Amino acid sequence: MFKTATTHKRSAETRARILQTALDTFRRVGLDAATMRQISKDAGVALGAAYYYFPSKEAIVQAFYEGVQEEHRQRVEVALAAGGLDLEARLRAALHSKLDILEGDRKFLGALFRYTGEPGHPLSVLSDDARPVREQSIAVFASAVGDEKLPDDIRAFLPTTLWALHMAILLYFIYDTSANQQRTRKLVDGAIALVVRALALAKFPFLKLIRGSLFSLLRDAGLFPNAPSAPSPAAPSSPQEE
């Protein structure tokens, strides 16, 4: 038993060393110029061992995505644990913590974002390979929304909308040359303030039909498959909207 535990620990340490070495190499020379042979040499392992843990550079990048997402989940969880935060503060915490994690990887992110326009590429954030991480990220934003009093249709739609907003902000973040990317930070605060104000307006019952039509349109376009159907004019308002 002890031998097995020791073996597992060493295996995890080797994997972590290869991953960190690979990420350092990507940051130094770029994703395209880096090779598995160089990564294995710098990590002090055999090439076969490197391929055992990571069959490709794409697998390493997926591990990077997973690591970032797990750290984001933990940071948001800590921020929300204290309680007492209103919706705007919770959403700011979720978005700013993601920028905190990635502030040293803006150049690397720029190299990865070019694959976004290729949905079939394994490194695209819209690919099937990235679906688990994408869903985990959406779940983090759902946790930031928490038990906020919202109509059911908005509650179902909001986490995905926030995820899309955060992807747009990350793109701006990559190009932001202001000191410490303060423009991006201000953009986050302003965008979240607008979202919260828009949510307050969207709760009004007279907008329910418009919301339903919008969600149906997004569902039919495949952008929001689980969107609720548009309610009939006679449909009563939910308690949240009264």
C-alpha atoms as a printed R data frame, in Angstrom:
    type eleno elety resid chain resno       x      y       z
1   ATOM     1    CA   MET     A     1   0.000  0.000   0.000
2   ATOM     2    CA   PHE     A     2   2.769  2.421   0.960
3   ATOM     3    CA   LYS     A     3   4.671  1.575  -2.204
4   ATOM     4    CA   THR     A     4   1.599  2.319  -4.303
5   ATOM     5    CA   ALA     A     5   1.034  5.655  -2.537
6   ATOM     6    CA   THR     A     6   4.673  6.606  -3.067
7   ATOM     7    CA   THR     A     7   4.480  5.635  -6.728
8   ATOM     8    CA   HIS     A     8   1.350  7.732  -7.221
9   ATOM     9    CA   LYS     A     9   3.000 10.695  -5.505
10  ATOM    10    CA   ARG     A    10   6.067 10.454  -7.724
11  ATOM    11    CA   SER     A    11   3.903 10.111 -10.806
12  ATOM    12    CA   ALA     A    12   1.936 13.241  -9.860
13  ATOM    13    CA   GLU     A    13   5.162 15.129  -9.207
14  ATOM    14    CA   THR     A    14   6.603 14.070 -12.568
15  ATOM    15    CA   ARG     A    15   3.449 15.124 -14.379
16  ATOM    16    CA   ALA     A    16   3.415 18.471 -12.584
17  ATOM    17    CA   ARG     A    17   7.100 19.051 -13.447
18  ATOM    18    CA   ILE     A    18   6.523 18.294 -17.124
19  ATOM    19    CA   LEU     A    19   3.468 20.559 -17.194
20  ATOM    20    CA   GLN     A    20   5.258 23.474 -15.526
21  ATOM    21    CA   THR     A    21   8.303 23.053 -17.748
22  ATOM    22    CA   ALA     A    22   6.119 22.966 -20.844
23  ATOM    23    CA   LEU     A    23   4.231 26.113 -19.844
24  ATOM    24    CA   ASP     A    24   7.498 27.909 -19.109
25  ATOM    25    CA   THR     A    25   8.750 26.848 -22.551
26  ATOM    26    CA   PHE     A    26   5.545 28.005 -24.268
27  ATOM    27    CA   ARG     A    27   5.844 31.377 -22.556
28  ATOM    28    CA   ARG     A    28   9.508 31.706 -23.520
29  ATOM    29    CA   VAL     A    29   9.613 30.546 -27.134
30  ATOM    30    CA   GLY     A    30   5.961 30.285 -28.132
31  ATOM    31    CA   LEU     A    31   3.636 27.344 -28.627
32  ATOM    32    CA   ASP     A    32   4.667 26.635 -32.219
33  ATOM    33    CA   ALA     A    33   8.426 26.690 -31.584
34  ATOM    34    CA   ALA     A    34   8.267 24.476 -28.514
35  ATOM    35    CA   THR     A    35   8.823 20.753 -29.012
36  ATOM    36    CA   MET     A    36   8.052 17.776 -26.810
37  ATOM    37    CA   ARG     A    37  11.704 16.749 -27.103
38  ATOM    38    CA   GLN     A    38  12.891 20.067 -25.657
39  ATOM    39    CA   ILE     A    39  10.242 19.982 -22.954
40  ATOM    40    CA   SER     A    40  11.249 16.487 -21.873
41  ATOM    41    CA   LYS     A    41  14.933 17.454 -21.830
42  ATOM    42    CA   ASP     A    42  14.309 20.572 -19.734
43  ATOM    43    CA   ALA     A    43  12.071 18.593 -17.365
44  ATOM    44    CA   GLY     A    44  14.723 15.928 -16.943
45  ATOM    45    CA   VAL     A    45  12.587 13.035 -18.155
46  ATOM    46    CA   ALA     A    46  12.710 10.680 -21.083
47  ATOM    47    CA   LEU     A    47  10.786 11.696 -24.198
48  ATOM    48    CA   GLY     A    48   8.607  8.612 -23.821
49  ATOM    49    CA   ALA     A    49   7.718  9.664 -20.281
50  ATOM    50    CA   ALA     A    50   6.673 13.106 -21.488
51  ATOM    51    CA   TYR     A    51   4.407 11.535 -24.106
52  ATOM    52    CA   TYR     A    52   3.038  9.139 -21.481
53  ATOM    53    CA   TYR     A    53   1.691 12.017 -19.405
54  ATOM    54    CA   PHE     A    54   0.873 14.352 -22.293
55  ATOM    55    CA   PRO     A    55   0.355 12.792 -25.739
56  ATOM    56    CA   SER     A    56   0.700 16.189 -27.422
57  ATOM    57    CA   LYS     A    57   1.242 19.903 -26.857
58  ATOM    58    CA   GLU     A    58  -2.518 20.291 -27.158
59  ATOM    59    CA   ALA     A    59  -2.935 17.983 -24.149
60  ATOM    60    CA   ILE     A    60  -0.605 20.239 -22.180
61  ATOM    61    CA   VAL     A    61  -2.660 23.297 -23.087
62  ATOM    62    CA   GLN     A    62  -5.837 21.493 -22.025
63  ATOM    63    CA   ALA     A    63  -4.159 20.814 -18.674
64  ATOM    64    CA   PHE     A    64  -3.356 24.540 -18.478
65  ATOM    65    CA   TYR     A    65  -7.029 25.370 -19.107
66  ATOM    66    CA   GLU     A    66  -8.058 22.913 -16.409
67  ATOM    67    CA   GLY     A    67  -5.558 24.337 -13.912
68  ATOM    68    CA   VAL     A    68  -6.687 27.904 -14.532
69  ATOM    69    CA   GLN     A    69 -10.319 26.911 -14.187
70  ATOM    70    CA   GLU     A    70  -9.738 25.053 -10.931
71  ATOM    71    CA   GLU     A    71  -7.861 28.012  -9.452
72  ATOM    72    CA   HIS     A    72 -10.647 30.328 -10.578
73  ATOM    73    CA   ARG     A    73 -13.239 28.118  -8.916
74  ATOM    74    CA   GLN     A    74 -11.300 28.105  -5.666
75  ATOM    75    CA   ARG     A    75 -10.756 31.858  -5.617
76  ATOM    76    CA   VAL     A    76 -14.396 32.625  -6.291
77  ATOM    77    CA   GLU     A    77 -15.441 30.107  -3.658
78  ATOM    78    CA   VAL     A    78 -13.257 31.870  -1.081
79  ATOM    79    CA   ALA     A    79 -14.543 35.303  -2.113
80  ATOM    80    CA   LEU     A    80 -18.163 34.208  -1.775
81  ATOM    81    CA   ALA     A    81 -17.680 32.285   1.466
82  ATOM    82    CA   ALA     A    82 -17.528 35.457   3.545
83  ATOM    83    CA   GLY     A    83 -21.068 36.343   2.483
84  ATOM    84    CA   GLY     A    84 -22.651 39.765   2.597
85  ATOM    85    CA   LEU     A    85 -21.849 40.636  -1.032
86  ATOM    86    CA   ASP     A    86 -24.517 41.936  -3.361
87  ATOM    87    CA   LEU     A    87 -24.819 40.651  -6.931
88  ATOM    88    CA   GLU     A    88 -22.619 43.377  -8.394
89  ATOM    89    CA   ALA     A    89 -19.823 42.681  -5.898
90  ATOM    90    CA   ARG     A    90 -20.047 38.917  -6.483
91  ATOM    91    CA   LEU     A    91 -19.798 39.307 -10.249
92  ATOM    92    CA   ARG     A    92 -16.886 41.728  -9.925
93  ATOM    93    CA   ALA     A    93 -15.107 39.199  -7.722
94  ATOM    94    CA   ALA     A    94 -15.642 36.470 -10.321
95  ATOM    95    CA   LEU     A    95 -14.297 38.531 -13.218
96  ATOM    96    CA   HIS     A    96 -11.426 40.272 -11.449
97  ATOM    97    CA   SER     A    97 -10.155 36.994  -9.981
98  ATOM    98    CA   LYS     A    98  -9.896 35.536 -13.495
99  ATOM    99    CA   LEU     A    99  -7.811 38.522 -14.595
100 ATOM   100    CA   ASP     A   100  -5.623 38.113 -11.493
101 ATOM   101    CA   ILE     A   101  -4.879 34.510 -12.450
102 ATOM   102    CA   LEU     A   102  -4.049 35.303 -16.076
103 ATOM   103    CA   GLU     A   103  -2.297 38.665 -15.741
104 ATOM   104    CA   GLY     A   104   1.117 37.072 -16.352
105 ATOM   105    CA   ASP     A   105  -0.053 35.043 -19.341
106 ATOM   106    CA   ARG     A   106  -1.434 37.684 -21.671
107 ATOM   107    CA   LYS     A   107   1.079 36.863 -24.431
108 ATOM   108    CA   PHE     A   108   0.396 33.151 -24.102
109 ATOM   109    CA   LEU     A   109  -3.353 33.793 -24.197
110 ATOM   110    CA   GLY     A   110  -2.878 35.761 -27.406
111 ATOM   111    CA   ALA     A   111  -1.312 32.700 -29.010
112 ATOM   112    CA   LEU     A   112  -4.204 30.519 -27.846
113 ATOM   113    CA   PHE     A   113  -7.020 32.881 -28.811
114 ATOM   114    CA   ARG     A   114  -6.142 32.591 -32.484
115 ATOM   115    CA   TYR     A   115  -7.692 29.122 -32.417
116 ATOM   116    CA   THR     A   116 -11.084 30.465 -31.313
117 ATOM   117    CA   GLY     A   117 -12.070 30.920 -34.945
118 ATOM   118    CA   GLU     A   118 -11.470 27.195 -35.549
119 ATOM   119    CA   PRO     A   119 -14.209 25.460 -33.502
120 ATOM   120    CA   GLY     A   120 -12.906 22.044 -34.564
121 ATOM   121    CA   HIS     A   121  -9.399 22.715 -33.253
122 ATOM   122    CA   PRO     A   122  -8.751 21.094 -29.844
123 ATOM   123    CA   LEU     A   123  -7.300 24.370 -28.509
124 ATOM   124    CA   SER     A   124 -10.382 26.410 -29.355
125 ATOM   125    CA   VAL     A   125 -12.385 27.447 -26.284
126 ATOM   126    CA   LEU     A   126 -15.473 26.556 -28.345
127 ATOM   127    CA   SER     A   127 -14.323 23.041 -29.235
128 ATOM   128    CA   ASP     A   128 -15.784 19.796 -27.916
129 ATOM   129    CA   ASP     A   129 -12.440 19.118 -26.213
130 ATOM   130    CA   ALA     A   130 -12.834 22.309 -24.190
131 ATOM   131    CA   ARG     A   131 -16.474 21.639 -23.295
132 ATOM   132    CA   PRO     A   132 -15.800 20.304 -19.751
133 ATOM   133    CA   VAL     A   133 -13.690 23.347 -18.837
134 ATOM   134    CA   ARG     A   134 -16.213 25.658 -20.491
135 ATOM   135    CA   GLU     A   135 -19.058 24.124 -18.486
136 ATOM   136    CA   GLN     A   136 -17.039 24.398 -15.282
137 ATOM   137    CA   SER     A   137 -16.408 28.062 -16.004
138 ATOM   138    CA   ILE     A   138 -20.113 28.684 -16.581
139 ATOM   139    CA   ALA     A   139 -20.796 26.912 -13.269
140 ATOM   140    CA   VAL     A   140 -18.468 29.363 -11.494
141 ATOM   141    CA   PHE     A   141 -20.512 32.279 -12.813
142 ATOM   142    CA   ALA     A   142 -23.681 30.473 -11.739
143 ATOM   143    CA   SER     A   143 -22.253 30.292  -8.219
144 ATOM   144    CA   ALA     A   144 -21.589 34.048  -8.334
145 ATOM   145    CA   VAL     A   145 -25.217 34.652  -9.322
146 ATOM   146    CA   GLY     A   146 -26.129 32.527  -6.311
147 ATOM   147    CA   ASP     A   147 -29.679 32.708  -5.008
148 ATOM   148    CA   GLU     A   148 -30.291 36.182  -6.405
149 ATOM   149    CA   LYS     A   149 -34.008 36.784  -6.879
150 ATOM   150    CA   LEU     A   150 -34.430 36.429 -10.649
151 ATOM   151    CA   PRO     A   151 -37.060 35.090 -13.050
152 ATOM   152    CA   ASP     A   152 -36.391 31.490 -13.992
153 ATOM   153    CA   ASP     A   153 -35.664 32.239 -17.645
154 ATOM   154    CA   ILE     A   154 -33.069 34.888 -16.776
155 ATOM   155    CA   ARG     A   155 -31.490 32.633 -14.156
156 ATOM   156    CA   ALA     A   156 -31.082 29.887 -16.765
157 ATOM   157    CA   PHE     A   157 -29.561 32.244 -19.311
158 ATOM   158    CA   LEU     A   158 -27.373 34.497 -17.138
159 ATOM   159    CA   PRO     A   159 -24.352 32.237 -16.357
160 ATOM   160    CA   THR     A   160 -23.755 31.517 -20.054
161 ATOM   161    CA   THR     A   161 -24.102 35.221 -20.834
162 ATOM   162    CA   LEU     A   162 -21.565 36.079 -18.135
163 ATOM   163    CA   TRP     A   163 -19.171 33.461 -19.503
164 ATOM   164    CA   ALA     A   164 -19.435 35.018 -22.977
165 ATOM   165    CA   LEU     A   165 -18.894 38.476 -21.482
166 ATOM   166    CA   HIS     A   166 -15.786 37.293 -19.659
167 ATOM   167    CA   MET     A   167 -14.376 35.819 -22.891
168 ATOM   168    CA   ALA     A   168 -14.844 39.186 -24.637
169 ATOM   169    CA   ILE     A   169 -13.146 40.930 -21.717
170 ATOM   170    CA   LEU     A   170 -10.209 38.503 -21.874
171 ATOM   171    CA   LEU     A   171  -9.749 39.367 -25.548
172 ATOM   172    CA   TYR     A   172  -9.617 43.065 -24.661
173 ATOM   173    CA   PHE     A   173  -7.275 42.178 -21.775
174 ATOM   174    CA   ILE     A   174  -4.758 40.685 -24.209
175 ATOM   175    CA   TYR     A   175  -4.515 43.944 -26.155
176 ATOM   176    CA   ASP     A   176  -4.696 46.310 -23.169
177 ATOM   177    CA   THR     A   177  -1.386 48.190 -22.923
178 ATOM   178    CA   SER     A   178  -2.442 50.462 -20.059
179 ATOM   179    CA   ALA     A   179  -0.493 50.267 -16.803
180 ATOM   180    CA   ASN     A   180  -1.415 47.013 -15.050
181 ATOM   181    CA   GLN     A   181  -4.276 46.713 -17.548
182 ATOM   182    CA   GLN     A   182  -6.329 49.238 -15.584
183 ATOM   183    CA   ARG     A   183  -8.525 49.909 -18.599
184 ATOM   184    CA   THR     A   184  -9.650 46.294 -18.496
185 ATOM   185    CA   ARG     A   185 -10.338 46.563 -14.771
186 ATOM   186    CA   LYS     A   186 -12.496 49.642 -15.352
187 ATOM   187    CA   LEU     A   187 -14.233 47.877 -18.221
188 ATOM   188    CA   VAL     A   188 -15.105 44.997 -15.892
189 ATOM   189    CA   ASP     A   189 -16.592 47.303 -13.264
190 ATOM   190    CA   GLY     A   190 -18.560 49.283 -15.839
191 ATOM   191    CA   ALA     A   191 -19.842 46.202 -17.655
192 ATOM   192    CA   ILE     A   192 -20.973 44.536 -14.432
193 ATOM   193    CA   ALA     A   193 -22.768 47.704 -13.318
194 ATOM   194    CA   LEU     A   194 -24.629 47.745 -16.647
195 ATOM   195    CA   VAL     A   195 -25.501 44.046 -16.357
196 ATOM   196    CA   VAL     A   196 -26.975 44.553 -12.891
197 ATOM   197    CA   ARG     A   197 -29.019 47.544 -14.063
198 ATOM   198    CA   ALA     A   198 -30.226 45.619 -17.110
199 ATOM   199    CA   LEU     A   199 -31.292 42.734 -14.879
200 ATOM   200    CA   ALA     A   200 -33.319 45.104 -12.702
201 ATOM   201    CA   LEU     A   201 -35.183 46.314 -15.791
202 ATOM   202    CA   ALA     A   202 -35.566 42.840 -17.293
203 ATOM   203    CA   LYS     A   203 -37.519 41.665 -14.238
204 ATOM   204    CA   PHE     A   204 -40.516 43.823 -15.148
205 ATOM   205    CA   PRO     A   205 -43.483 41.653 -16.232
206 ATOM   206    CA   PHE     A   206 -44.143 43.652 -19.402
207 ATOM   207    CA   LEU     A   207 -40.757 42.497 -20.746
208 ATOM   208    CA   LYS     A   208 -41.485 38.808 -20.217
209 ATOM   209    CA   LEU     A   209 -42.787 38.265 -23.754
210 ATOM   210    CA   ILE     A   210 -39.751 40.032 -25.210
211 ATOM   211    CA   ARG     A   211 -37.436 37.884 -23.093
212 ATOM   212    CA   GLY     A   212 -39.215 34.751 -24.215
213 ATOM   213    CA   SER     A   213 -38.930 35.718 -27.862
214 ATOM   214    CA   LEU     A   214 -35.225 36.496 -27.432
215 ATOM   215    CA   PHE     A   215 -34.505 33.194 -25.713
216 ATOM   216    CA   SER     A   216 -36.453 31.275 -28.348
217 ATOM   217    CA   LEU     A   217 -34.461 33.012 -31.065
218 ATOM   218    CA   LEU     A   218 -31.193 32.061 -29.381
219 ATOM   219    CA   ARG     A   219 -32.409 28.493 -28.899
220 ATOM   220    CA   ASP     A   220 -33.395 28.139 -32.548
221 ATOM   221    CA   ALA     A   221 -29.993 29.514 -33.593
222 ATOM   222    CA   GLY     A   222 -28.283 26.886 -31.441
223 ATOM   223    CA   LEU     A   223 -26.684 29.533 -29.207
224 ATOM   224    CA   PHE     A   224 -28.703 28.580 -26.142
225 ATOM   225    CA   PRO     A   225 -30.171 25.076 -26.662
226 ATOM   226    CA   ASN     A   226 -31.890 24.971 -23.255
227 ATOM   227    CA   ALA     A   227 -33.557 28.364 -23.556
228 ATOM   228    CA   PRO     A   228 -37.192 28.373 -22.344
229 ATOM   229    CA   SER     A   229 -39.907 28.797 -24.928
230 ATOM   230    CA   ALA     A   230 -41.663 32.112 -25.326
231 ATOM   231    CA   PRO     A   231 -44.633 32.324 -22.954
232 ATOM   232    CA   SER     A   232 -48.127 32.926 -24.206
233 ATOM   233    CA   PRO     A   233 -49.630 36.394 -23.564
234 ATOM   234    CA   ALA     A   234 -51.922 34.911 -20.929
235 ATOM   235    CA   ALA     A   235 -49.110 33.311 -18.955
236 ATOM   236    CA   PRO     A   236 -49.090 34.626 -15.363
237 ATOM   237    CA   SER     A   237 -46.021 36.374 -13.964
238 ATOM   238    CA   SER     A   238 -43.696 34.380 -11.736
239 ATOM   239    CA   PRO     A   239 -43.388 35.436  -8.083
240 ATOM   240    CA   GLN     A   240 -39.949 36.898  -8.793
241 ATOM   241    CA   GLU     A   241 -41.457 39.337 -11.268
242 ATOM   242    CA   GLU     A   242 -44.237 40.696  -9.101
